[in-house]
Amino acid sequence: MSSTAQAMGKTGKAEKAEPQARSVRVVLLALMIAMLLAMLDNMIVGTAMPTIVGELGGLAHLSWVVTAYTLATAASTPIWGKLGDIYGRKGVFLASIVIFLIGSALSGMAQDMGQLIGFRAVQGLGAGGLMVGVMAIIGDLIPPRERGKYQGMMAGVMALAMIGGPLVGGTITDHLGWRWSFYINLPLGAVALAMITVVLHLPAKDRSQVKVDYLGAALLTVGITSIVLVTTWGGTEYAWSSARIMELIAIGVVALVGFIYVQTKAPEPIIPLHIFRNRNFTLMSVIGFLTGFVMFGAVLFLPLYQQSVQGASATNSGLLLLPMLLSMMVVSLIAGRVTTNSGKYKIFPIMGGGLMVVGLFLLAQMDTGTSRLTSGIYMAVLGAGMGFLMQITMLVAQNSVEMKDMGVASSSTTLFRTLGSSFGVAIMGALFTSRVQDEMSALGGGAATQQSAQLDAASLAKLPDVVREAYQHAVSSGTHAAFTLGAAVAVIGFVAAFFVKEVPLRGAGPRPAAEAAPAADSKIPQSA
């Protein structure tokens, strides 16, 4: 009789677990749509920019359309993470989606460049909460031990955004008009909003004793804004040694020092400094910064090299990165599965760091005679390295903190990766541009690139053969310098990976993720 009752009990649990598992899958689908919105936006808008400038004018302010969005996203990221920890993940995440959609709608209705820049900043504020919300909610729903199996899904969304963004942007602009580059977010966002509202259920937060650290938030915003402006303007709008750049550096340093001091006194700090006492969390922040530095530099310079030197079309620029992105997605999926099955992860940051160094070193060897097959193989090596690192850094960072700090852990890791990408694009870009201009001057073709160190395939075709060949040699030289720097930076991440301590991941072995959701309320001790 007891065995019959036990069997009925197990059947009941299984029947209950099945709809729970389905609910988690629906939530994950909605989260992936939100992640796609955040990642796809800049790539779609970038393709539409020439058309936007043609209609609205304001060419002098063109860069601010991207800068305003980037600034707002970076500055709001840690604040969204903390608000989720304080007030509850679901409501804060839904608010970020709504703000993003309002910004998208307003951007689509903009009548001049000033309005577009302002509305893009609103859109960026919402975008800052999208990525953090996705990562933190996944952290709440799925224990780290189970989370690895979903890494391939997240890497796939990233690859889809990078490959599909320029294609979708070009198609929309040509057939529907540039305003639909923003309006396209509305139906996708509405679907994510509805699905999350209905299906996502997380424990409510006690708000009675909460006091938001407004001073810390303001200081952090000023500090991040200064850093992003330095990396965006340095070497382009202003010389690195100019008074404006020096002022921004000074403001940034003072604001961040003040922020750190305030965090030691605030009862509810925006970024609790105690999380950095955890060795693994600090190492993941460093490795995430370096991964962002390398990855976005590669995404910038690889299509440029292939268009300028190998004669590829700019129309399908996203497809040029296919070897790197497919490799990243497949490796991320394999690493996630192995992590879920074994609970082991330390080997992956080491392998990822090593492959990144090798891949960047190989890419630095490319010249005017390198074939597309060879460069594709080199990109695949780099992609494999990033595949081992992209999601593992977030996984280990989240596993290194208590559940109450899940939001700030997710936002801090995302912020360090964002800042890394800003520094990577700025420093590698400055080195690349300087090398190209020096080479062109030495070869007597400097006048051809007086205004820009980047010429597309159509512009190159119009140049005399001698000048075109000189420019291709100069781009190869610039690419060599940029990727050599990237390889040197990646070595730091490779070394840092050896100091990661393999702390057991929370959660049992393979089992339905929904069954593990209640574990989100548990707490773990800080590890060394």
N, C-alpha and C positions, 0 to 999 in steps of 0.2 A: 504493500500500500504506500509506504513511504517512498519507495523507488518510483512509483507511478506519479506521486505528487511532485517529486523532484524533476521528473521528466516534463511534467506539465509546466512547472516553474521555469525550466530552461527554455521550453518552447515559447512561453509568454515573453521571456526576456529577449529571445531572438526576434520575435515578432515586433517588440517595442524598439529594438535596436535598428531594425531595417528602415523604418521611416526616419529615425534619427540620422542614420547614415545618408539617406536621400536628402534630408534637410541640409546636412553639412555640404553635400555636393552642390546643392542649389546655391547656398551661400558662397561657396568657393567660385562658382561660375559668375555670380554678381561681383565678387571681389576682383576677379580677373578682368571683367569689363571696366571696372573703375581704374584698375592699374593701366589698362590699355588706353583709357582716356588721358591719363596723366602723361604717358610716354609718347603717345601718338601726336599730341597737339603741336609741339614745336616743329616736328618733322613735316606735318601737313602744311602748317603756316609758312614754314621756310620756303616751300615750293611756290606758294602763292604770293610771296612778297613783291616780286617785280610787278605783278598785276595790281597789287594794292597801291604801290607807289604811283603807278601810272594813273590811277583814278583819284586817289586822295592827295597826291603830291607829298611834300615834306620829306624829300630824299635825305636832307641833312639830319633828320631825326629817325632815320630808318632803324639804326641799331637799337634804339630805345624800345622798339616793339618787342624785341627778344629780351633785352636787358631788364625791362620792367617786370616781365613775367618771371625771369630767373631770380631777380632780387626778391620779389614777393614770395616765391616758392621757398627759397633758401631761408629767408628770415622767419617765415611762419612755421617751418617744419618742426622745430623743437617745441614751440608753443602748442601746436596741435597735439603732439605726443603727450605733453603734460596735462592738457585739458581732458584728454581721454582717460588718463589715470585718475583724475579728480572727479569728473562728472559722469563717467561711463562712456564706454567705447562707441556704442551704437549711435547715440544722439549726436555726439561730436562728429562722427564719420558722416552721418546723414547731412549735418550742417555744412561740412566741407564740400560735399557733392552739390548741394543747393547753391552755394556761393560760386563754385566752379561753373555751374550751368548758367547762373545769372551773368557772370562775366563773359561767358561764351555768347549768350544772346546779345548782350550789349555791344560786344566787339563786332558782331555781325552787322549791327545797326549803326556803327560809327560813321560819322559824316566828315571827319577830318582826322589828321594824324594825331593831334593832341588827344582827342576823344579815344582813339584806338589804343594809345599808350596807357591812358588811365584805366580803360576797361580791361586791358591785358593784365594790369597789376591786380585788379579784382579777381580775374581768372587765376592768376598765380597764387593768390591767397588761398583759394580753394584747392588748387593743385597741391599745395604744401601738405594738406591734410589727407589727400588721397593715398599716396604711397605709404605714409606712416600708418594710416588707418588700416589699410590692407594687411600690412605686416603685423601690426599689433593684434588685430582680430584673429588672424591665423594663429598667432602666439597664444591667444586665449582659448581658441577652439581645439587646437591640435597640439598634443605634447611634442617636444622636440624629437623624441625617438620616432614618432610617426610622421613628422613634418618633412623628412627627406624625400618621401615618395611623391610629394607635390612640387619638388624643385623643378622638375622638367617642365611642368605646366607654367611656372613663373618665367623660366628661361625662354619658353616658347612664345609667351606674350611679348617679351622683350625683343626677340628675333622678329616676330610679326610686325611690331611697331617700326623697327629700323628698316626692314625690307619694304613693308607695305606703305609706310608713311609718305615717302616721296611719290610713289606711284598713285596712291589715293589722292594726295594733294594736287598733283598735276591733272588727274582726270576730273576732279571736282571743279578746279579752277577753269579748265577748258570748256566744260559742258554746263556747269551750273552757275559759275561765277565765284569770285573769291569769298563772298560772304558765307557761302555754304561750307567753307573750310572751318568756320566756327559753328554754324548751325548743325553740322553733322554730329556734334557732341550731344545735342539735346535729346534725340530719341535714344541713343545709347545710355546716356545718363539717367533718363527716365526709367528705363528698364532696370538698371542697377538699383535705383532708388526704390522702386516698387518691390523688387525681390528681397532686398535687405530689410525693408520695413516689415514685410510679412513673415519672413522665414527666420531672421536672425534673432536669437534670444540669449542675452547675456545677463549675469547678475547685476542688480542695481547697486549703485554706489551711495554711501552715506555722505551727504554733502554738508552736514550740520557744522562741522568743525573746520571747514576748508577756508583758507585765506590765500588768494592768488598772489603770486610774487610779481606784481606789476613792474616794480623797479628793475628786477632781474630781466624780465621780458623786454623792457625798453632798452636796457644796456646791451643785451644779446642781439637785438634787432639792429642797433647802431653798429655794433662790431661786425656782424655778418655782412651788413650792407656795405660797409667800408671795404672789407676784404674782397667781396665780389666786384665792386667798382674798380678797385686797384687791378685786379686780374683782367677785368674787361677793358679798361681804358689804357692800362700800361702798355706802352709801345705802339699804340694805335692812335687814340684820341690825344694822348699826352705822352711826352717822353718819360721814361722810367725815373729820370732824375728831376722831373719838373716839380714846381712848388705844389701843384694840385695833387699829384700822386703822393708826395711827402706828407701833405696835410691829411690825406685819407689814411695813410699808414699810421700816423700819429693818433688820429681819432680812433681808428680801429684798435690799436694797442691799449689806449687809455680805457676805452669802453669794455674790452674783454678782461682787462685786469680788474676793473671795477665790478664787472659781472661775477668774476670768480670770488671776489671778496664778499659780495652780497649773498652769493650762494652759501657761504659758510655761516651766515647769520639768519637767512630766511627760514621760517618754520616749514614752508612747503616750496622748496627751490624748484626752478624750472628744470634744471639738470642737476640732480643730487650728486655731489662730488664723490660720495662714497662708492658709487658704482665703478669708478675708475680705480678703486683699491683692488678690484678683482683683476688679476693678471690677464685672464683670458679676454675679458671685456676690453681692456685697454689695447691688447694686441689686435683684437678684431677691428677696433677703431682705426688703428694704424694701418693694418692690411687693407681695410675698406677704403681709406684715403688713397693709398697707393694704387689700388685696383682702379678706382675712379680716375686717377691721374693718367694711368696708362691707357685705359679703355677708351675714354673720350678723345684722347690724342690720336689713337689709332683710327677711330671712326672718322675723325676730321681729315687725316692725312692719306689714308689708304685710297679713298675715292679720288682725291686730288691727284695722287701719283698715277693711278690707273687712267684717269682722263687725260692728264697732261703728257705722260710719257708713253703709255700703252695705247692711247687713242680711243679709249672706251667712251661711249655716249653718256652724257650727264643725265639723260632722261631716265635711265634705269639705274641710277646711282646706288639705290638700296640693294640691288641684286649683286653689285660688286663686292658686297660684304658677306655674301652667302656662305662661302667656305668657313669664315670665322664664326658666323652666327650659328650655322648648323652644327659645327663642332662643339661650340659652347653649349647648345641645347642638349645634344646627345650625352656629352660628358656629365653635365649637370644632372640629367635624369639617372645615369648609372651611379653617380656618387650618392645621390639621394636614396636610391634603392639599397645600396650597400650599407649606408648609414642606418637606415631603418632596420635592416635585417641583423646587423652586427652590433649596432650601438657605438661603433668606432668612427672617429672622424679626423684625428690628428694628422693622418697621412695625407689627407686631401689638401689642406693648406700648403703642406710641403711640396707635394707634386704640382699643385697649381702655381706656386711661386717659381719653382724650377722651370716649368714649361713656359711661363710668361717670359722669364729671362731668355730662354733659348729662342722662343718665337720672335721676340723683339730684336735679338741679335741677328737672326736670319733676315728679318725685314730690313735691318740696317744695311744689309749687303746688296740690296736691290740696286740696279743701275739701268741704263737705257736699253740694255740687251736682255733684261730679265723677262721671261715669258709669263703669260697669264697663269699657266699651269703651275709654274714654280712659285709665283707669288701667292697663288691659291693654297698651295701646300704650307707655305710659311704662315699664312693667315690661319689655317686650320690648327697649327701648333699653338699659336697665340690664343685662339678660341678655346682650345682644350684647357689651357691654363686658367683662363677666366671662368670656364665652366666649373672647375674644381673650387673656385673661390667665391663666385657671385652670391650664392645662397648660403654656403657654409658659414660665411662671415656673420650673416644675420642670425642663423641658427645657433651658433655658439654664443653670440652676444646675448641673445634672449635666454639661453640656458644658464647664463652666468649671473642673472639677477633674480630677485624675488618677483613674484607675480604682480605685486603692487607697482613695480617699476617697469613693467613691460612696455608701456607707451614711450617713456623717456629712453629706454634702451633701443627701441626701434627707431625713434626719431633721431637719436644721437648717431647711430650707425648710418642712417640715411644721410644725415647732415654731413658727416665726415666724407662720405663718398661723393656728395655734391660739391663740397669744397675742393676735394681732390680733383674732380673733373674741371673745376674753374682754374685751378693752378696748372693742371696739365695742358689745357687748351692755351692758356696764356703763355706759359714758359716754353713749351714745345713750339707754339706758334711764333713766338718772338725769335727763337733760334732758327726756325725754318725760314722765316721771312728775311732775316739778316743774312743767312747763308745764300739764299737765292739771289738777293740783290748784290751781294759781294761777287758771286760767280758771274752774274750778268755784266757787272761793271768790268770785271777782269777779261771777259770774252768780247767786250765791245757792244753788248746788246742792252745796256742798262736803260736806254731811252724807251725800249719796248715795254718795260715794266715799271715805269716811273710812278704810275699811280697805284699799282697793285702787284703783289708777288704771286697772284693766283689768276691764271688765264684758263678759260674753258677750251674745249676741243674746237668749237666754232671759231673762237678768236685766234687760236693757234694756227688754224688752216689759212688764215689771211696773212700770216707773217711770212717774210722771205725765208727760204730754206735754211740759210745760215743762222738767222736769228732764232728760228724755231728749234733747230738742233741745239743751239746754245742754251735756250730756255729749258729744254728737256734735260740737258746735263745739269743745269742749275737746280732744277726740281729734284733730280736724283741725289744731288749733293745735300740739299736741304732735308730730304727725307732721311738720308743716312744720319745726319746730325740729330734730327728729332728722335729717331728710334734708338740711336745709341744712348741718348739721354734717358729715354724710357727704359732701356735695359738696365742702366745703372741704378735708376730708381727702383726697379723691380727686384734688384738684388737685396735691397733693404727688406722688402716684404718676404723674400725667400728666407732670409736669416731669421726674421721675426717669427716665422712659422715654427721653427724648431723649439721655441720657448713656450708654445701652447701646451697647456696641461690637459690631458684627456680626462675631463670630469664626466662621469656617467650622465647620459641624457635623461631628462625626466620622462616618465612614461614607460610602459612595459614594451615587450616585443610586439610583433605584428598583430594588430587587432583593429576593429573598426574605429575610425577616428572619433565618431560621435560618442562612443562609449567612454572615451577618454576625456571628453569635454569637461565633466565636473572637476577634473584635476586642476582646472584653471584657478580654483580657489585655494589650492595648497600653496605652501611656502617652502622654500628651501634655504638652507644656510649658505652664507657667502663662502666661496671656496678661495683658496689662495691663488 
